[in-house]
Amino acid sequence: MDTSSRTGSVPRSLAELARTTLSSASSASLFVTGIAQAPAGQDVIDLLEQDGTPTFPCLPDSALAGAVGSPARLTVEDARAHPATVSVVLTGRLVLAGGGRAHADGHLLVALAVTRVVVEYDDLSSPTVVQRELPVDAYLDFEPDPLVTSARSLMAHLTHCHQADLRAYAATVADCSVDDVAGACLSELDPWGVQLAWVDVDGGGRVELLFARRATTPDMLIALLRQRLEETRPAAY
């Protein structure tokens, strides 16, 4: 979804942008000083965000739990950010969270006590990457953009829990049988509209469905998304 001509696509505050990227990251990698194997350099599957602090559930006998006290660097990226991909590099030291007690499922919480924050993003006016270091206090004082975090949550929920509905929407747009649609997802969602993507017997496709107006709150985003998808629903479905 091309939003390069839209104003307000990127939060004005870099601190808010950094917090939003952490809370809705599309990928994350953790590097721990002195560890040449897991978890160093591997994608972080379970990454939680607690008031700006990255937190990782892990087993007490895991390499991550054993790395408590070590310097570490977390890189999170939101490739879905517009108009440019955003990366946030958080540096600090691994500490035990939650009082160091294991949860009922046996997991510990290891947190990254952040001491340095760097935001990296593409400069749209040149082929360079801009790096901006933020004061840690400013980073922690801001909250993530609620529209962005709500959009990411909706995308994941609908794709994983409402696959039948999305396949029906895609079949209508592609003018084919729903049986010919192998899968569908919301590939993008922002205050202006949604992009529906699918795979079918002919390869697949995607379509941008614009809202009647711009969403300004998470509740409004949900309502506009529901309305727009219902307009796409086949009459006999």
Residue pairs with C-beta under 8 A, 6 or more apart in sequence:
1 82
1 188
1 190
1 192
1 193
1 195
1 208
3 9
3 82
3 83
3 190
3 192
4 82
4 83
4 124
6 82
6 192
9 82
9 83
9 190
10 17
10 81
10 82
10 83
10 84
10 86
10 121
11 17
11 20
11 145
13 142
14 119
14 132
14 134
15 134
15 138
15 139
15 141
15 142
16 142
16 143
16 144
16 145
17 86
17 119
17 121
17 145
18 88
18 117
18 119
18 134
18 139
18 142
19 49
19 52
19 139
19 142
19 143
19 144
20 78
20 144
20 145
20 148
20 149
21 76
21 77
21 78
21 81
21 86
21 87
21 88
21 119
22 49
22 52
22 54
22 76
22 88
22 90
22 144
23 49
23 144
23 149
23 152
24 78
24 144
24 148
24 149
24 151
24 152
25 47
25 76
25 77
25 78
26 77
26 78
26 79
26 80
27 43
27 76
27 77
27 79
28 43
28 44
28 47
28 74
28 75
28 76
28 77
29 41
29 42
29 43
29 44
29 74
29 75
30 39
30 40
30 42
30 44
30 56
30 64
30 72
30 73
30 74
30 112
31 40
31 41
31 72
31 73
31 74
31 75
32 39
32 40
32 64
32 67
32 70
32 71
32 72
32 94
33 70
33 71
33 72
34 67
34 70
35 63
35 67
35 70
37 63
38 63
38 64
39 56
39 62
39 63
39 64
39 67
44 56
44 74
46 56
46 57
46 58
47 54
47 55
47 56
47 76
48 54
48 55
48 56
48 57
48 109
49 55
49 144
50 97
50 111
51 140
52 114
52 139
52 140
52 142
53 97
53 111
53 112
53 113
53 114
54 74
54 76
54 90
54 111
54 112
54 114
55 97
55 109
55 110
55 111
55 112
56 64
56 109
56 110
56 111
56 112
57 103
57 107
57 108
57 109
58 64
58 65
58 107
58 108
58 109
58 110
59 65
59 106
59 107
59 108
60 102
60 106
60 108
64 94
64 110
65 108
65 110
67 94
67 110
68 94
68 95
68 96
68 110
69 93
69 94
69 95
70 93
70 94
71 91
71 92
71 93
72 91
72 92
72 93
72 94
72 112
73 89
73 90
73 91
74 89
74 90
74 91
74 112
75 87
75 88
75 89
75 90
76 87
76 88
76 90
77 85
77 86
77 87
77 88
78 85
78 86
78 87
79 85
80 152
80 188
81 121
82 190
83 124
84 121
84 122
84 124
85 121
85 122
86 119
86 120
86 121
87 119
87 120
87 121
88 117
88 118
88 119
88 120
89 116
89 117
89 118
89 120
90 112
90 114
90 116
90 117
91 114
91 115
91 116
91 117
91 118
92 112
92 113
92 114
92 115
92 116
93 112
93 113
93 115
94 110
94 111
94 112
94 113
95 110
95 111
95 112
95 113
96 108
96 109
96 110
96 111
97 109
97 110
97 111
98 108
98 109
100 108
101 108
102 108
103 109
114 136
114 139
114 140
115 136
116 133
116 136
117 133
117 134
117 135
117 136
117 139
118 131
118 132
118 133
118 134
119 131
119 132
119 133
119 134
120 129
120 130
120 131
120 132
121 129
121 130
122 128
122 129
122 130
123 129
123 130
146 217
146 218
147 190
147 191
147 215
147 216
147 217
147 218
147 221
150 218
150 221
150 222
151 189
151 190
151 221
152 189
154 186
154 189
154 221
154 222
154 225
155 185
155 186
155 188
155 189
158 165
158 166
158 185
158 186
159 166
159 184
159 185
159 186
163 183
163 184
165 229
165 233
166 184
166 185
166 186
166 196
166 198
167 178
167 181
167 183
167 184
167 198
168 178
168 233
168 234
168 237
169 184
169 196
169 229
169 232
169 233
170 181
170 184
170 196
170 198
170 200
171 177
171 178
171 180
171 181
171 200
171 234
172 232
172 233
172 234
172 237
173 196
173 198
173 205
173 207
173 232
174 180
174 181
174 198
174 200
174 202
174 205
176 200
176 201
176 202
178 237
180 200
180 201
180 202
181 198
181 199
181 200
182 198
182 199
182 200
182 201
183 198
183 199
184 196
184 197
184 198
184 199
185 196
185 197
185 198
186 194
186 195
186 196
186 197
187 195
187 196
187 197
187 206
188 194
188 195
189 195
189 221
189 225
191 211
191 214
191 215
191 216
191 221
192 210
192 211
192 214
192 215
193 208
193 209
193 210
193 211
193 228
194 208
194 209
194 211
194 225
194 228
194 229
195 206
195 207
195 208
195 209
196 206
196 207
196 209
196 232
197 204
197 205
197 206
198 204
198 205
198 206
209 228
209 229
209 232
210 228
211 224
211 225
211 227
211 228
212 224
212 227
212 228
213 224
215 221
215 224
